[in-house]
Amino acid sequence: MLFTHFGISGPIILSASSYMSANEAYKLILDLKPALSDDQLDNKLILLFEEEHLKSIGKVLENLLPKKLINMFLKSINIDYYKKACDITKFERTAIINNLKHFDLKYDSLRDIDEAIITAGGVNVKEIDPKTMESKLVKNLYIVGEVLDIDALTGGYNLQIAFSTAYQAAMNIE
C-alpha cells in the first residue's frame, strides 16, 4: 500500500477497489505494526520514551512511522506533535498503541474513471470465439485485450489477458 498526495494506492488498494462500488460507504482500518502485539508496542514505546524523553512525540514516532504520516497520525488522536515524550500520559500512550493497531482512514471516494488502471465491462466473451478471438456476430472482427468483458486483479493478469488474446487473434486472422 502506498500513501500518496491524493490518498492511498498500490496493489492491495487496486485489488480491493475492484470489489467496491462508488455508491457505498467503506471503512478502512490499518494495522500499522502487524508484527507487534499491543503489549510489545507498549514496551517499545516505554523504552523509546525513556531513551528519548526530551524529544517531541513526533520525533520519537519517527522510530515507528514514516515521517509524512506522523502529523496525520497524531492529529487523529489529538496529541500535539511537539509534546515531549516524558509528558505523554499512560492514557495517551494507550491511544498511540490503539491508533497504531487500528489506524482508521476516512474513505471519501474512488478516483475518477479517467485515472483508472483497469475497468470492468466490454464485449461479452460469449460473443467471441475463444480459439480465434473473432466475433461471432461480425465476421473478420477480432476482439482482444481490455475491449473484452474480462478483468482481473492487479499483478500482471490483465496484461497477460491482453497479450494472450492478441496472440490468439494474430495467429488466426486470415
Secondary structure, 3 states (H helix, E strand, C coil): CEECCCCEECHHHHHHHCCCCCCCCCEEEECCCCCCCHHHHHHHHHHHHHHCCCCEHHHHHHHCCCHHHHHHHHHCCCCCCCCEHHHCCHHHHHHHHHHHHCEEEECCCCCCHHHCCCCCCCECHHHEECCCCEECCCCCCECCHHHECCCCCCCCHHHHHHHHHHHHHHHHCC
